[in-house]
């Protein structure tokens, strides 16, 4: 009998209907990214192993598939000596993104809004929702002068995808925290600077280890058997406070990062995302490069669909200038399971209909601040951002300017250079002007008309 071959453990075969579902999901990722003004990039499927250790530390070596050439004597000698392979299949894309940005930082626009979607590879134990090869979607906002607004845009994009595939706030939540707040809490419960990295890593493993394993690992790391319990107690006490009633003045003094986290939540509420978001002061995100806001999308109270946050020092690690960055990643495995379990994975016919429509590469509308004499610039800017959020929620590819200039001529040129169909000029909270960038015609338009552009 001829031998029977199976796919490698932790990988998948895609027959036509399977691949149709995957293409539908990739189509949704690409469409939502473009609608929120992000542009697609790509890079090699393998990089030097040093690229990953520079970002995530030596611990990442245990999670990667090493790659080397059997024809390169130097590489073969390295392997024979017991060293790791010189290259690695990408376990994630963020290091490649940082390398690419650092290489051309001076010639790139600020901000850069990039997205990427391809396969990643992790040498870990396969289980339901966790495979060795999977499709990943990354969204990153690089640079910019307003970190709060960048955080909001990235979270808006993530929620835009959740909405597009049929999920609701009852199905999943974006759980928010701040890495700086976690550091302050860890200091409060007695961790030294030297123990901080180990504490973060262990807390990030809580969902993967049972209580006995957590205690054993905490003791092995010298953190004490009650470490996780003490951290959780402080995090839950923070969660029980009502920030809207001014009852946390002492906590704001004690934990300064809490102030910025509350401002982020209030801004998300202003953009219509309040039902989607909630605080979770136990969210850590174990990788050491996170520097501020962190978040995870959790379905049914336990399954992580996506995760990300702010990592402002990463570009410098790869030789680039100091550059703030915020982003997230979403894999196809858990998301597909959640959609299937909830009956939200469409049948073939609706999928084909959506795929035939194609993503909107060309911006439908570029929203610009105008304002008559005496108009408050802050009020106009707030109206611009709310309008952009509403247009994107309706599936339109809407862009906005990140420039500080109020010169309408220059801003209209930017809209034209982006090849947008329309420019929507915000003169006041309810005063809008629509300009057709092909014909040059313009007219007043109501907010409701603007939201129904097609």
C-alpha positions, 0 to 999 in steps of 0.5 A: 500500500502506498503511504498516506500523507497528512498535513503538518500538525497545526496547519489546514487544507483549504478546499473550495468552500473553505477557501471561499470563507477565508477569502470573504474574511480577507475581503472584509479585513481589506475593505475595512482597512481601506475605508478607515484610510489605511494603505496595504504593505507587505514584506518577506515571509522570513527575516533574520532571527535577530529582527525578532529577538531585538523586538521581543527578546530571546524568549521568542526563539522557542516560538519560531520555525527556524530557516536556513539554507542547506547550500550555505556552509556558514549557515550549516556550520552554525546549525551543527554548533547548536545555534538557532537558525539564522532566519525565521518564518515570521511569527508576526509582522510588526518587526518587519513593519518597524524595519520598513518604516525605519529604513525610509522614515525621512521620505514617508508621510506623517502619519503613515497608516498601514495594514497588512494581511498574510500568513504567520507561523508559530512553533507552539502546541496546536489546540482549538483556536491556536494553530501553527500557521494562521492568517493575520491582519495587522493595522498600525497608525505610525507617527502623528501628533495626537496619540489619543486620536491615533488610539481612537482611530485604531480601535474604530477600525477594529470595531468596524471589522466586528460590525462588518462580520455581524458581531455586536457589543453583546457578542464581544467587547474591546477591553481597555487598559494602560501598560503604565497603569499595570506597572504602577500596580505591580510596584504597589504590590511590591515588585522591583524593577528587575521583576517587572518583565517576569511579572508582566509575562506571567500575568499575560499567561493567566488564560493559558495556565490553571491556578496550580500552574500559575502559582508554581510559575510565580514561585519559580520566578521569585514573585511569591505564590500570592502574586497573581491574587494580589494583582487581581485584587487591586485591578478589580478594586479599580474596576469597581470605582465610578469615574463619572461621579468624581469618586476616584480623585485619590486614585487619579493622584496615585495612578496618573495613567488612569486619567489618560485611560478615562479620556480615551474611553470618553472619546470612544463614547463620543464617537459612538463606540461606548457600547463596545468598550469597557475597562479591564485593568487585568489586560497586560499584553505580555510583550515588552515593547508595549508602552501605553494603551493596551486592549483586547477584543474578547468574545463571550467573556473568554475568547480573544479575537484581537489584541494590540496597543501602543508601542512608541519605542519600537521604531528606534530599536530598528534604527529609525527616529523616535516615532509613536505607533499604535496598532493591533493584530487579528487572526483568522482562527478564533474569529472564524470559530466565533462566527461559525459558533454564532451562525454568522458565517454567511452561505456561499451566495452572500459571500460571492455577492460581497466578494464581487463588490470589491473593496473601495480603494478610492476614497469616497469622501475627504472630510476637511475643517472649514469654519466661518469667521469666529468658529471655534477650531476645536468644535470644528475638529470634533465635528470632523472626527465624528462625521468621519466615524459615522461615514466609516461606520456606514461602510464609506471610505472616508479620510481626514487631514492630519495637518494643522493648517486651516488653508482650505486650498491646500487641504482641497489639493490633498483631497484631490491628490488622494483621488477622493470623489468628494470633499466634505467641508465642515463649516460648523456642527451642522453646516456642511459643504459638499464639493465634487472634486471631478466637476468642481461643483459644490453645494450645501448639504445636511448631515443626513445627506452626508451620511448617505453618500454613495 
